[in-house]
Amino acid sequence: MTHASTIDARLAANHFRAGVLLVAGSAITWSFGGTIARFIHVADSWTVVFWRALFAASFLLVFMLWRDGPKATAGLFRNMGLPGLGVAICFGVASSCFVVALQYTTVANILLTQAAAPLFAGLLAWMVFGERINAATWAAILAVIAGVGIMVSASFSGEVSPIGDGLALVITLMFSAAIVITRHHPEVRMMPAVCLGTAMACAAAFLLSGPLAVSLQDLGWLFLFGAVNLGAGLAMFVTGARLIPAALAALVGTLEPVLGPLWVWLIHGEVPVARTIFGGAIVFLALFLHILNDWRRQRERKRTNPTA
């Protein structure tokens, strides 16, 4: 091996390591979302959406201006096109529903349902674009649907609110749609699209909310909820996901639905109902095994065909 190839290998290894750490950091950061929300004592959900979206959009815009400069940042927004607008709408709706859903259901119900988005995206791509789904993916999709069904059934018995579980499903469908749009339009840059989505959520919440005044303590938590939890988490994910395979990024991202309910249980004593634990275990196991299998197939394909 030549000196140049040794340097390239070290750079690739460093990029890979940085990518894994950044994606893991984003998942851990996002996992504290429910815990932070439980510290916020604001009666109107739309007021929370407004402040969170405002702080997140501001953080993302400042980050892009710092990273790319004003001219390049403006170009990123101009070049998004309709696919970027679609991703922005999906993310704006999902991030708003997350805040509202927290008032009606448990953090575990939301995060574990949301974790199924990659597999629901496969189902959506099959329905809309006729993408082929292999037997292993079909098995995982059916297992996820069964697991989510068990979790949602808790609302029928009055253990959790049907509104909260319904909003959790909306979040999952919005993320699934964003995944499908991004997959079919790889030119879409996630950062400006999500920045626009948070700005749209902020504008909608401004029209729907009551008084926007909050206490100084709540404003501090809202800053963490928006700028750090949502904005910084997204910045880490977008940066890190470009450095590692998509399947590995999704695999590392499963830290969020695993850790999120744990933090809320340890800090706030919010214990998921039995059906959430059982159904969530099915969802997580199906997702984990599917992504792990996909990652292994990608590695095997790369090993047998290095130029692929």
C-alpha positions, 0 to 999 in steps of 0.5 A, a space after each residue: 500500500 502506497 503512502 497516499 493510499 494509506 492517508 486516504 484509508 485513514 481519512 476514510 476511517 476518520 470520516 466514518 468514525 465522525 459520521 457514527 459519532 455525529 449520528 449517535 449524538 443526534 439520536 441521543 440529543 433527540 431522545 431528550 425531547 420528551 423529557 424537556 417537554 415535560 418541564 415546560 408548563 405552558 397550557 397552549 400547545 401552539 405557543 410551545 410549537 411557536 417558540 420551539 419552531 422559532 428557536 429551531 429555525 433560527 439555529 438552522 439558519 445561523 448554522 447554514 450561514 456560518 457553514 456555507 455563507 449567505 450566497 450559498 445559503 440562499 442558493 440552497 433554498 432556491 434549488 430545493 424546488 417542489 420536492 424540498 417544499 414537500 419535505 418542508 411541509 412534512 417536517 413542519 406538520 410532524 414537528 408540530 404534531 409531536 408537541 401537541 401529541 405530548 399532551 395526550 399520550 406517552 413519550 414511548 407511544 410517540 417515539 416507538 410509533 415514529 421509529 417505524 417510519 423507515 418501514 412505512 416508507 417502504 410500504 408507501 413507496 410500493 403503493 405510490 411508485 410500485 417499488 419492489 419489496 422483498 420477502 424480508 421487508 414485507 415480514 418486517 412491515 407486517 410485524 411493525 403494523 402488528 406492533 403499532 396496532 397493539 400500541 394504538 389499541 391501548 387508546 381503545 381501552 382508555 389507557 391513553 388518548 386516541 388523539 395522542 396515538 392518532 397524532 403519533 401515526 400522523 408523525 410517522 406518516 409524515 416522516 415516511 412521506 419525507 423519506 420517500 420524497 428524499 429517496 426519489 429526489 436525492 438532490 433535495 438538501 435536508 437542511 434548508 428544507 427542514 429550516 423552511 419546515 420549522 419556519 412554516 410551523 412557526 408561522 402557523 402556530 403564531 396564527 393558532 396560538 393564544 398569548 405568546 408570553 411565557 415565563 423566563 424559566 419556560 423560555 429557557 426550556 423552550 430554547 433547549 427544546 427548539 435550538 438544541 434538541 431539534 436544531 442542533 440534533 438535526 445539524 449533527 444528523 445531516 452532517 453525519 449521515 453523509 459520511 456513513 451508509 444509510 442503513 448504518 445511520 438508521 441503525 444508529 438512529 434507533 438509539 432515540 426510541 430506545 433512550 427517549 422513554 427511558 429518560 422520561 421514566 427515570 426523570 419524570 416517572 412516566 411509565 408506559 402502559 403494558 401494551 406500549 411496552 409489548 407493541 413497542 418491543 415488536 416494532 423495535 425488534 422488527 426495525 432493528 433486525 431489518 436495518 441490521 440485515 440491510 447493513 450486512 447486505 450492503 457490506 457484503 455487496 461492497 466486499 464482493 464488488 468494491 467498485 459498486 
